[in-house]
Amino acid sequence: MSLLLNNSEERKKILKHMIKQLHEGEAPEEVNKRLVALLRQIPYGEVVEVEQELIAEGMPEQEVIKLCDVHSKALEGAIDHSEAKTAPPGHPVDTFLKENEALLAVIEQIDEVAAETKRMDGRESVNAQVMLLKGYFNQLMDVDKHYVRKENLLFPYLERYGITGPPKVMWGKHDETRELLKNALEALNTEGDINQEEFVLVIDLALQPACQSINEMTFKEREILFPMTLDRLNDNDWYEIYEQTTEIGYCLFDPDTEWKPDGIEIKKEPLQEQGRIQLNSGSFTIEELTALLNSLPIDMTFVDKEDKVKYFSQGAERIFPRNRSILNRDVRLCHPPSSVNIVEQIVSDFKSGKESRAPFWINLQGEFIHIEYFALRNEKGEYLGTLEVSQNLTEKRKLEGQQRLLSYSKEESND
């Protein structure tokens, strides 16, 4: 037994076998008993490695997502944190954990209201309980910021270290939670009177599953994800995450401690890549940037601060004719005399700072055309020029309902 406990490969084989048993439909309680008897404790990093290996071996990501809650529950109390690092106040992980505490506090309040409701007489009004729960679930919706920060800040850094499977699994669980929260709020916002007996069903079928989903994710983060990320990511990684966090926002918690690790050099300029146009948020080759601009479903024309036309896009669906002869031409000469005074007024208002945008819309040969001018300014607020954006919105105005990303794959599979 001691050889087994000290052998990482053997432990992972057992855990992988356990998850496959769950996949084949074996009862999680029985699997859990065998796991505890065999392993006693398993390092958190090995749980991540096993999930990654299962996906690499061909187990569908959706199946791993489905089993995630089950095998996490089976591992409860069997994960070894004896060598886990801790995060100081203000560190992104410390903030994530404080947010989880706030989420669990709201869930505790929901559980209290739910328990009180279930004890009520069937003839009593539940209106007060419904209003309370609406407020609590509106607070829980803030978890989206927590998940977005994981998806867009933390996961990309894990992927740099070759950890791709577990982030995919967690992202899938995030989306499940979002859907459960949406269903819970829809159930709470149903119009008309509802009696106590009906509302108990709402609690059991809609509210508690959403709470349980959030609760289980806090366990996965605390027990597996955050200890593992503290091991893998370095202080430079964490500080880059820290600096970008405020762009997304926080969930039910506002950190009051600034964090900056010792010896970190703040990068003022993005890394230059040979042969690429470097922007603050990424880079392009000229070929890529040209294709991107010409693929946008809009017409764009840029006029610099000297009122000279310097660029126009060349998309497939042009609305207004443009050709290279207008380049370096004064913008006033590109409009009919009847509208020159309006163009001058817009540019004047942009330069003075009085306005920053000017929208218009017209009907042109039966098409609905939206035209908008934008003042371009640098970080100091200095005027750089004007961007004209035109778009044919005729077909988009007819859209109804929703066409979600997943609809594309469904259509593909039916062909």
C-alpha positions in Angstrom: 0.0 0.0 0.0 2.8 2.4 0.8 4.3 1.9 -2.7 0.9 2.8 -4.2 0.6 5.9 -2.1 4.0 7.1 -3.1 3.6 6.2 -6.8 2.1 9.1 -8.8 1.5 7.0 -12.0 -0.3 4.3 -10.1 -2.5 6.9 -8.3 -3.4 8.5 -11.6 -4.2 5.1 -13.1 -6.6 4.4 -10.3 -8.2 7.8 -10.5 -8.5 7.5 -14.3 -10.1 4.1 -13.9 -12.5 5.5 -11.3 -13.7 8.2 -13.8 -14.1 5.7 -16.5 -16.3 3.6 -14.2 -18.4 6.7 -13.6 -18.6 7.2 -17.3 -19.9 3.6 -17.7 -22.6 4.3 -15.2 -21.3 2.9 -12.0 -22.7 4.4 -8.8 -20.5 7.2 -7.5 -21.0 6.1 -3.9 -19.4 2.7 -4.6 -16.6 4.3 -6.6 -15.9 6.8 -3.8 -15.6 4.0 -1.2 -12.9 2.2 -3.3 -11.1 5.4 -4.0 -10.8 6.4 -0.4 -9.7 2.8 0.6 -7.0 2.7 -2.1 -5.7 6.3 -2.2 -6.5 8.0 1.1 -5.1 11.2 -0.4 -4.2 12.4 -4.0 -2.3 15.6 -4.9 -4.5 18.2 -6.5 -2.2 18.4 -9.6 -2.8 14.8 -10.4 -6.5 15.4 -10.7 -5.8 18.0 -13.4 -3.4 15.7 -15.2 -5.9 12.9 -15.3 -8.6 15.1 -16.8 -6.1 16.3 -19.4 -5.1 12.7 -20.3 -8.7 11.5 -20.6 -9.4 14.2 -23.1 -6.2 13.5 -25.0 -7.1 9.8 -25.1 -10.4 10.6 -26.8 -13.0 11.0 -24.1 -15.3 13.7 -25.4 -15.0 17.0 -23.6 -18.7 17.1 -23.0 -18.5 13.7 -21.2 -15.7 14.9 -19.0 -17.8 18.0 -18.2 -20.7 15.8 -17.3 -18.6 13.6 -15.0 -16.8 16.6 -13.5 -19.3 17.1 -10.6 -19.5 13.4 -9.9 -15.8 12.7 -9.6 -15.1 16.0 -7.8 -17.7 14.9 -5.2 -16.1 11.5 -5.0 -12.7 13.2 -4.3 -14.1 15.4 -1.5 -11.8 14.9 1.5 -9.3 12.9 -0.5 -7.2 15.7 -2.0 -3.9 16.5 -0.4 -3.1 20.2 0.1 -0.1 19.7 2.5 2.3 21.3 0.1 -0.1 23.8 -1.5 1.0 27.5 -1.8 -1.1 30.3 -0.4 -1.9 33.7 -2.0 -1.2 37.0 -0.2 -3.9 39.6 0.2 -4.7 41.3 -3.1 -3.3 38.5 -5.2 -5.7 37.4 -8.0 -6.2 34.0 -6.3 -7.0 35.7 -2.9 -9.6 37.8 -4.7 -11.1 34.8 -6.4 -11.4 33.0 -3.0 -12.9 36.1 -1.3 -15.5 36.3 -4.1 -16.3 32.6 -3.5 -16.9 33.4 0.2 -19.3 36.1 -0.8 -21.1 33.8 -3.2 -21.4 31.1 -0.6 -22.8 33.6 1.9 -25.6 34.5 -0.5 -26.3 30.9 -1.1 -26.6 30.3 2.6 -29.2 33.1 2.8 -31.1 31.5 -0.1 -31.0 28.1 1.7 -32.5 29.8 4.8 -35.4 31.3 2.8 -36.0 28.1 1.0 -36.1 26.1 4.3 -38.5 28.7 5.8 -40.7 28.5 2.7 -40.9 24.7 2.9 -42.0 24.9 6.6 -44.9 27.3 5.8 -48.5 26.3 5.7 -49.7 25.7 2.1 -52.3 28.5 2.5 -49.8 31.2 3.4 -48.6 33.8 0.8 -45.0 33.3 -0.4 -44.8 36.8 -2.0 -42.3 38.0 0.5 -40.1 34.9 0.0 -40.2 35.4 -3.8 -39.0 39.0 -3.5 -36.2 38.0 -1.2 -35.0 35.3 -3.5 -35.2 37.6 -6.5 -32.8 39.9 -4.8 -30.4 37.1 -3.8 -30.4 35.6 -7.3 -29.7 39.0 -8.9 -26.6 39.0 -6.6 -25.6 35.6 -7.8 -25.7 36.7 -11.4 -22.5 38.7 -10.5 -20.7 35.3 -10.7 -20.4 36.0 -14.4 -17.6 38.4 -13.8 -15.8 35.8 -11.7 -16.1 33.2 -14.6 -15.2 35.7 -17.3 -12.0 36.6 -15.5 -11.1 32.9 -15.3 -12.0 32.3 -19.0 -10.2 35.4 -20.4 -7.3 36.0 -17.9 -6.5 32.8 -16.1 -7.1 30.1 -18.7 -4.9 31.6 -21.4 -1.9 31.5 -19.0 -2.6 27.9 -18.1 -2.7 27.1 -21.8 0.8 28.6 -22.2 2.0 25.8 -19.8 0.2 23.1 -21.9 -2.8 22.8 -19.5 -5.8 22.9 -21.9 -8.2 20.1 -20.9 -9.3 21.3 -17.4 -10.0 24.9 -18.5 -12.3 23.5 -21.3 -14.1 21.4 -18.7 -14.5 24.3 -16.3 -15.7 26.6 -19.1 -18.4 24.1 -19.9 -19.4 24.1 -16.3 -19.5 27.9 -16.2 -22.0 27.8 -19.2 -24.1 25.3 -17.4 -24.2 27.5 -14.3 -25.1 30.6 -16.4 -28.0 28.7 -17.9 -29.2 27.4 -14.5 -29.1 31.0 -13.1 -31.1 32.3 -16.1 -33.7 29.6 -15.6 -33.9 30.4 -11.9 -34.5 34.1 -12.5 -37.1 33.3 -15.2 -38.9 31.0 -12.7 -38.9 33.8 -10.0 -40.1 36.4 -12.5 -43.1 34.3 -13.6 -46.2 36.5 -13.5 -49.3 35.6 -11.6 -50.0 34.2 -8.1 -48.1 31.1 -6.9 -49.0 29.1 -3.9 -46.6 27.6 -1.4 -46.8 24.1 -2.8 -46.0 25.3 -6.4 -43.1 27.5 -5.1 -41.5 24.5 -3.3 -41.3 22.8 -6.7 -39.7 26.0 -8.1 -37.1 25.9 -5.3 -36.3 22.2 -5.9 -36.3 22.2 -9.7 -34.9 25.6 -10.5 -33.3 27.5 -7.6 -31.4 24.8 -5.7 -29.7 23.3 -8.9 -28.3 26.8 -9.7 -27.0 27.2 -6.1 -25.6 23.7 -6.1 -23.7 24.4 -9.4 -22.1 27.5 -8.0 -21.3 25.7 -4.8 -19.6 22.8 -6.6 -17.5 25.2 -8.7 -16.2 26.9 -5.6 -15.1 23.5 -4.4 -13.3 22.7 -7.7 -11.5 26.1 -7.6 -10.5 25.9 -3.9 -9.4 22.3 -3.9 -7.9 21.8 -7.4 -7.7 24.8 -9.7 -6.2 27.5 -7.6 -3.6 25.3 -5.8 -2.5 24.0 -9.2 -2.3 27.5 -10.8 -0.2 28.8 -7.9 2.2 26.0 -8.6 2.4 26.6 -12.4 2.2 30.4 -12.9 5.0 32.7 -11.8 4.8 36.2 -10.3 5.1 37.8 -13.7 2.1 35.9 -15.0 0.0 36.7 -11.9 0.9 40.4 -12.1 -0.2 40.6 -15.7 -3.5 39.0 -14.7 -3.7 41.4 -11.7 -3.3 44.5 -13.9 -6.0 43.4 -16.3 -8.5 42.3 -13.7 -10.2 45.7 -13.3 -11.1 45.8 -17.0 -13.6 43.0 -16.3 -14.6 43.8 -12.7 -15.2 41.9 -9.5 -17.9 39.6 -8.1 -19.6 40.7 -4.8 -16.2 41.7 -3.4 -14.0 44.8 -3.9 -10.4 44.1 -2.9 -9.0 46.9 -0.7 -5.4 45.7 -0.9 -3.0 46.5 -3.7 -0.7 43.7 -4.7 2.7 43.9 -6.5 5.3 41.1 -6.1 8.9 42.1 -5.4 11.2 42.3 -8.4 8.5 42.7 -11.0 9.3 45.0 -13.9 6.2 46.7 -15.3 6.1 46.4 -19.1 5.3 49.8 -20.6 5.5 48.8 -24.2 4.2 45.7 -25.9 6.8 43.2 -27.2 7.7 44.0 -30.8 7.6 41.2 -33.3 9.5 41.3 -36.5 7.4 42.0 -39.6 4.2 42.7 -37.6 2.2 45.9 -36.8 2.2 45.9 -33.0 -0.9 47.3 -31.2 -1.5 47.4 -27.4 -3.8 44.3 -27.6 -2.0 42.3 -30.2 -0.4 42.4 -33.6 -1.0 41.8 -37.3 1.0 41.4 -40.5 -0.1 43.9 -43.2 -1.8 41.1 -45.1 -3.8 40.0 -42.0 -4.8 43.6 -41.1 -5.9 44.3 -44.7 -8.0 41.1 -44.8 -9.5 41.9 -41.4 -10.5 45.5 -42.3 -12.0 44.4 -45.7 -13.9 41.5 -44.0 -15.9 43.8 -41.7 -19.5 44.3 -42.9 -19.1 48.1 -42.9 -17.5 50.8 -45.0 -14.8 52.8 -43.3 -13.1 56.0 -44.3 -10.5 57.7 -42.2 -9.8 61.5 -42.4 -6.7 62.7 -40.5 -6.4 65.8 -38.2 -5.4 67.9 -41.3 -8.8 67.0 -42.9 -7.2 64.8 -45.5 -8.6 61.4 -46.5 -6.0 58.8 -45.7 -7.7 55.4 -45.9 -10.9 53.7 -47.0 -11.8 50.0 -46.6 -12.4 47.8 -49.7 -15.1 45.4 -48.5 -17.2 43.2 -50.8 -20.4 45.1 -50.1 -19.6 48.8 -50.6 -22.3 51.3 -50.0 -20.7 54.5 -51.3 -18.2 54.5 -54.2 -14.6 55.1 -53.2 -11.4 55.0 -55.2 -7.7 55.8 -54.7 -8.0 59.2 -56.2 -9.6 60.5 -53.0 -6.5 59.7 -50.9 -4.9 62.9 -49.6 -7.9 64.9 -50.8 -9.5 67.5 -48.5 -12.6 65.9 -47.0 -14.7 69.0 -47.9 -14.1 68.3 -51.6 -15.4 64.8 -51.2 -19.0 66.0 -50.5 -21.5 67.8 -52.5 -21.7 71.6 -51.9 -25.1 71.3 -50.2 -23.6 69.2 -47.3 -20.1 70.8 -47.0 -21.3 73.1 -44.2 -22.5 70.1 -42.2 -19.2 68.2 -42.7 -17.3 71.3 -41.5 -19.5 71.6 -38.4 -19.0 67.9 -37.5 -15.2 68.2 -37.9 -15.2 71.5 -35.9 -17.2 70.0 -33.1 -14.9 66.9 -33.0 -11.7 69.1 -32.9 -13.1 71.3 -30.1 -14.2 68.3 -28.1 -17.8 69.4 -28.1 -18.9 66.1 -29.7 -17.3 62.7 -30.2 -19.8 61.0 -32.5 -22.5 62.0 -35.0 -25.0 59.3 -36.2 -27.3 59.5 -39.2 -29.5 57.1 -41.1 -31.1 57.3 -44.5 -33.3 55.2 -46.9 -31.3 54.7 -50.1 -33.0 52.8 -53.0 -35.1 50.9 -50.5 -32.2 50.0 -48.2 -31.8 51.2 -44.6 -28.3 52.8 -44.3 -26.7 53.8 -41.0 -23.9 56.3 -41.1 -21.9 57.4 -38.1 -18.9 59.7 -37.7 -16.5 59.1 -34.7 -13.8 61.5 -33.4 -10.5 59.6 -32.9 -8.4 60.8 -30.0 -5.2 59.5 -28.3 -4.8 58.8 -24.6 -4.2 62.5 -23.9 -7.5 63.3 -25.6 -5.9 65.0 -28.5 -7.8 64.9 -31.8 -6.3 62.5 -34.4 -8.9 62.5 -37.1 -12.4 61.4 -38.0 -13.7 57.9 -38.9 -16.8 57.5 -41.0 -18.6 54.1 -40.7 -21.5 53.2 -43.0 -23.5 50.0 -42.7 -26.5 48.5 -44.6 -28.8 47.4 -41.8 -31.8 46.4 -44.0 -31.5 42.6 -43.3 -30.4 42.9 -39.7 -33.6 45.0 -38.9 -35.6 41.9 -39.9 -34.0 39.6 -37.3 -36.1 38.1 -34.5 -35.5 35.6 -31.7 -31.9 34.5 -31.5 -29.3 32.5 -33.5 -26.7 31.2 -31.0 -23.3 29.9 -31.7 -24.3 26.3 -31.0 -26.9 26.5 -33.8 -24.1 26.5 -36.3 -22.8 23.1 -35.3 -26.3 21.7 -35.1 -27.0 22.7 -38.7 -23.8 21.2 -39.7 -24.5 17.8 -38.1 -27.9 17.6 -39.8 -26.4 17.8 -43.3 
